[in-house]
Amino acid sequence: NTWSEVLYSGNGTPPSPRHSHTCVVYEDCVYVFGGFDGNYRNDFHRFNFITNNWSQLNTHNNINAPKPRYRTSATVFKEFMFIFGGHDGSKQLNDFYSFNFQTEEW
């Protein structure tokens, strides 16, 4: 049982260094949402294990997208990612969102 760093050598830009984000795996990709990098984030990134590429999903300007947050929880069920709660820098949140991996929409 050993750890090894996943070395990124593909195309695209990885997320900024951050903490308290959430991530899930769906099919051949890991998805990274939100967190704190000096600012509260609601950006959404995908790393494809097969192509070794990062991409940013263009969802943060969507009116249905969750507001910036960190310390949120997420899970995957069928073709959806669900996130619940978190913190927006001033208060605890108890909102609930779904993201459809097929349509890439909140």
C-alpha positions as CSV (number, residue, x, y, z in Angstrom):
1,N,0.0,0.0,0.0
2,T,1.8,3.0,-1.3
3,W,0.9,6.4,-2.6
4,S,2.3,7.9,-5.8
5,E,1.7,11.4,-7.2
6,V,-0.3,11.6,-10.4
7,L,2.0,13.7,-12.6
8,Y,0.1,15.9,-15.0
9,S,1.7,16.0,-18.5
10,G,-1.3,16.6,-20.7
11,N,-3.1,19.7,-21.9
12,G,-5.2,22.2,-20.1
13,T,-4.8,24.2,-16.9
14,P,-5.4,22.5,-13.5
15,P,-7.4,24.2,-10.8
16,S,-5.6,26.8,-8.7
17,P,-4.0,25.5,-5.4
18,R,-6.9,25.3,-2.9
19,H,-8.3,23.5,0.1
20,S,-11.7,22.4,1.3
21,H,-12.9,21.7,-2.2
22,T,-14.9,18.6,-3.1
23,C,-14.3,16.0,-5.8
24,V,-15.9,13.0,-7.2
25,V,-15.1,10.4,-9.9
26,Y,-17.5,9.7,-12.8
27,E,-16.5,7.4,-15.6
28,D,-12.9,8.2,-16.7
29,C,-12.7,11.6,-14.9
30,V,-12.3,13.2,-11.6
31,Y,-14.3,16.4,-11.1
32,V,-13.2,19.2,-8.7
33,F,-15.7,21.7,-7.4
34,G,-15.3,24.9,-5.3
35,G,-13.0,25.3,-2.4
36,F,-10.9,28.2,-1.1
37,D,-7.7,29.6,-2.7
38,G,-7.8,33.0,-1.1
39,N,-11.3,33.4,-2.6
40,Y,-14.4,31.2,-2.2
41,R,-14.8,29.3,-5.4
42,N,-17.6,27.8,-7.5
43,D,-15.4,26.8,-10.5
44,F,-15.6,23.3,-11.8
45,H,-12.7,21.3,-13.2
46,R,-12.4,17.9,-14.8
47,F,-9.3,15.7,-15.1
48,N,-9.5,12.9,-17.6
49,F,-7.5,9.8,-16.5
50,I,-7.2,8.5,-20.1
51,T,-6.1,11.6,-21.9
52,N,-4.2,13.1,-18.9
53,N,-5.9,16.5,-19.6
54,W,-7.5,19.1,-17.4
55,S,-10.4,21.2,-18.5
56,Q,-12.6,23.8,-16.8
57,L,-16.4,23.3,-17.2
58,N,-18.0,26.6,-18.1
59,T,-20.7,26.4,-15.4
60,H,-19.8,29.2,-12.9
61,N,-21.8,31.9,-14.7
62,N,-24.9,29.7,-15.0
63,I,-27.7,31.1,-12.9
64,N,-28.5,27.6,-11.6
65,A,-24.9,26.9,-10.5
66,P,-24.2,26.8,-6.7
67,K,-22.7,30.0,-5.2
68,P,-19.1,30.0,-4.2
69,R,-18.4,27.8,-1.2
70,Y,-15.9,25.5,0.5
71,R,-16.3,22.5,2.8
72,T,-19.2,21.1,0.8
73,S,-20.0,17.4,0.4
74,A,-20.6,15.6,-2.8
75,T,-21.6,12.2,-4.1
76,V,-22.5,10.6,-7.5
77,F,-25.6,8.7,-8.3
78,K,-26.2,7.5,-11.9
79,E,-25.3,10.4,-14.2
80,F,-25.6,13.1,-11.5
81,M,-23.3,14.7,-8.9
82,F,-25.1,16.0,-5.9
83,I,-23.6,18.6,-3.5
84,F,-25.0,19.6,-0.2
85,G,-24.2,22.6,2.0
86,G,-20.8,24.0,2.8
87,H,-19.8,27.4,3.9
88,D,-19.7,30.7,1.9
89,G,-17.3,32.6,4.2
90,S,-20.1,34.1,6.3
91,K,-22.5,31.3,7.1
92,Q,-23.2,27.6,6.9
93,L,-25.2,26.5,3.9
94,N,-27.9,23.8,3.6
95,D,-28.7,24.1,-0.1
96,F,-28.8,21.1,-2.4
97,Y,-27.7,21.0,-6.0
98,S,-27.4,18.4,-8.8
99,F,-25.1,18.4,-11.8
100,N,-25.9,16.3,-14.9
101,F,-22.7,14.9,-16.3
102,Q,-24.4,14.1,-19.6
103,T,-25.7,17.7,-20.3
104,E,-23.0,19.4,-18.2
105,E,-25.7,21.6,-16.5
106,W,-26.7,22.3,-12.9
